Amino acid sequence: MPDMLNADLHCHSTFSDGTLSPEALAKRARERGVQLWALTDHDEVSGLDRASAAAAQQQLAFLSGVEISVSFGETTVHIVGLGFDWQHPGLRAGLARTRGGREQRARDMAAGLEKVGIGGAYEGALRYVGNPDLISRTHFARFLVDTRVCRDPAEVFRHYLVEGKPGFVPHRWARLQDAVQWIVQAGGMAVIAHPARYHLNGGEEHALFSSFKDYGGQGVEVVTGSHFPHEYTTYADMAKSFGFYASRGCDFHSPGESGTDFGALPPLPSGVQPVWQALEGRIVHPRPPPQGLAH
């Protein structure tokens, strides 16, 4: 596949913390000019059967995807997996273990919010959850916005859901080594998601990238919805320095919440190697429409 492909390899459906179905996401991506698409739900691959079928219906090239939550020191880091066998038993078992602590964490978050006068938050957040095993801070944020406690999700996080605030509860996720190995053993490529979001200092970031590479990681998101333009260049240079492939994805969650939509990202910077070139053999290409039905 060419370097300048309109690929979007990071988004979320109702199977984790998005608000659209896999079918609606595939349609939206296609309508906005995406040529290669991946669904990357948090710690969950149950939506990939439907996503693959929807991509075929929309004549979209498709890669399997997932976004795994990882504890690296005191920081939660996200690792995207691309192009793997989503039926692989080791991967599925690892993801099930990672999801396991979310319910108790959510109940503890609700208890913290109740202490400051916000009752019913657990039950309220559940109304926004497609998969109860994946209840998250995003679902609490939607509840607090819709009940007019806050104006928008950013205000919710600032006042209630970050460290030191009433609804914050830390969680120990998968180890970096384990997450990378689950992806690699299932035949895929591990990619560091939106690295600028972690606000690591130079030494911490170098340690993350070095450890990730040692464990078998091969890619980094260079162009993504939460990066500023100057960070595209920063992480393109990091990709070249570490010998990583470069990925691209808007991290879309919802039409009303996501700052970047499908089709709105700039191309990858020149001089990087796109992940889709390394994963060509794992891309599911759409079949051409039957003769006479093309339009």
N, C-alpha and C positions, 0 to 999 in steps of 0.2 A: 504493500500500500504506500502511496506517496507521502512525502514529508508534510505537505500542506493540507492534509486531510482535515475536515471538520469533524473531529472526534470529541465526544464528551463522555468521559469515563468515570464520573462520580455524581451520583444522585440517589435519592431515597424515596421509597414508596410507603404505602400504608402498612407494609410488613415490618417497618421499623418506625421512624418518626417523621415520615412524609405524609402529605394529605391526599396524594393522588395514587390511584392504582397503577400497577405496572403497565396496563394497557393505555391508560391516559398519559403516562409519562412517555411511552414510545410514540404515541401520536403527536404529543407536543414537541418532542425532539425532532421528529420527521418534518413537521410543519415549519420548524425554525431552521431547517437546513442541515441538521446533524446527519452525518453519513455513517459513523460508527458509534455505537452506544453501549454503555454498560450500566446495569443497576447494581448499586453497592450499598445495600442495606446494612445497618449496624448489627454485627454479630449474628447475622441471619441470612440463610440462603433459600428459604422456603418460597420466596417470590420469583426465583429464577426460571422455573418451568413456565410460568405465565409470561415472564418478561421475554424469554426466548421465542415463545409463540407469537407474542405481540410484535416483536421486532420483525419476524418473518412476514407477518401480515402487513406491516408498514414498509416493507422492502428496505429495512435497515440492517446493515451489518452489525453483528452482536458479539460481545465478549461477556462471559460470566464475571461477576464481581461481588465483593463483600468489603466492608470496612470494619476492622477489628480494633477494639479498644485495648490499649496496652498501657501498663504502668512502667514508666522509665524513670527511676529515681522517685522524685516527688511529683512528677509531671505525667498527666494522661496524654498519650500520643496515639494517633490513629494510623493504622497500617491498612492500606487498600490492597486486596488481592485481585488479580485479573487473570482470566484465561485458564482457570482451573476446572477440574472435574467436581461439580458441586454435589455429586453423590459419594464422594470419597469419605469412608467411614471415620478416618482420623480427623479430618477437617470438621465434619459434622459433630463429632464428640467434643472436640475442643471448643467449638462455638457454643454448644449446649452448656458446658461448664462456665464459660464466660458470661452467659446470660443469667446464670443461676442466682446471683446475688442481687438482682435488680429489684425484686419485690420488697425485700426487707429494707433496702436502701430507700425506696420510695415511701414506705411507711414511716421511716425515720425522718425523711424530709417533711412529710405531712405533719408529724408531731412537732417539729421545729417551727413550722408555720403557724400551727395552732397556738403556740405559746405567745405569738405576737398578734393574736386575734383573727387569724385566717383559718376558719374551720372548714372541714369537708374537702380538704385539698386532695387527699388520696382518691376519694370517690370521684371528685371533679376531674382530676387528671385522667382517670380511667375512661372517661367519656370520649377522650380524644385518641385512645390507643387502639390501633388495629390488632396488635399482638400484645396481650398483657405481659408476656415474658420480657418485653422490651420497653416497659414504661421508663421514661427518662425525664430529665429536666425540661426538655422541650415541651412535653405534654403538660407539665405543671405551668410552664410559661403561658401556654395557650389558655389554660383555665383562668389564670390570674388576669390575663388581658380581657377575656370574654366576660368576666365578672367585674371588670372595671376597677380592679385593684391597681392596675398599672395601664399605661397608655399603649405600650408595645413590648415585645419580648426583650428588647435590649434593656428596658427599664426594670423588668422583672429580674433579669440576671444581676444587674448592678445592685439592686436593693435586697434581694432575697436568696439568690441561688449560687453565689460565688463564695469562695473561702472567707470565713468571718461573718457571713450573713446567716439569718435564722434558718433558711431552708437548705443550707449546704451540708451535704454528707459525703465524705470521701468514699471511694470504692477502690478496691484492689482488683485490677483487671488482669488479663493474661500477661505473661512475661513476653518481652520482645522476641526472645529466642523462640519461644513456643509458637507465637503467631506466625512468624516468618516460616518456620518449619512446616506448620500445617498447610500453608499456601503452597510452598515448594513441593512438598510430598504429594500434593494433589495435582501437580503438573502446572502450576501457575507461577506468576511473577508477583513478588511483594514490592509495594511502592509506599514510600513515606508520604502521607497525605498532608496537604497545606502546611508545610514546615514553618512558615512565618508566624502561624497562630500560636505557637508554643512559647514565644518570647524567651527562648533560651539564650544565654550568653554564648560568646564564641566557643569557649571550651566545652560547654555542655552540648552545643549543637554538633561540634566535631566528634564528641564521644558518641552521640546518638547515631550519626552517619557512619562512623567507623564500626560500631558494634553491629549495626544493621547490615553492613556489607559483610562482616565476618560471619554472620549467621546465614547468609545466602540471599539477602535483599539485593535487588537490582535496579530499582527505579525510585524516582522522586517526582511529586507533582510540582511542576514549574509554573504553569498557568492555571489558576484556579480562582473561584469567585471571591475568596477572602484575601487574595494577594493584591497589593498595590503594584502599579506598572514597574516601578524600580525594582520590586522583588522578583519579577519575572527574570530580569537580568541576573540578580543575585543567585537565584537557584538554578538558572541555566549554567552559570559558572560553577556552582557546586556539583551539578550533574556531571559536567565535563571533568572536574577535578577528581571525583570519586569513580568515574567510569560508569555512571548510572544512566539508564534510559530515562527520558523525560516524558511525563504524562500531563494530561490536560483534562479538566472537568469542572463544571460550574458549582458542584455541591448543592444542587437544587433540592429544596424540601417542599415548598408550597408557593403557589402563585402570589399569595398575600404576604409572604414573609421573606422570600429569598431575594437578595439584592442583585443577583445575576441569574439570568434565564438562559435556557438552552440557546445556542447559536450566537450569543453575545460576546464570547471570549475572543481575544485576539489569537493569531497563530502562535505556535511555539517559536521562541527566538531561533535565529539561524545558528547552525553549528552543533545542535544537540541531536541525539538519536531518539526518535519517537518510540514509545513502548510498542505501538502497533506493528512496527517493523519486526521487532523481536518475537511478537506473538502472532504473526501472520498465520501460522499453522493451527492456531486455536480459535481464530475468528470464524464465526458462522456467517457465511455470506448468503444473502437472500437469493432464492431461485428466481430467474426471470419470469414474468407473468406469461401465461399461455398465449400462443400466437393468436393475434386478433383481439386480445383483451388489454393490451398495453394502452395507457393513456397518460 
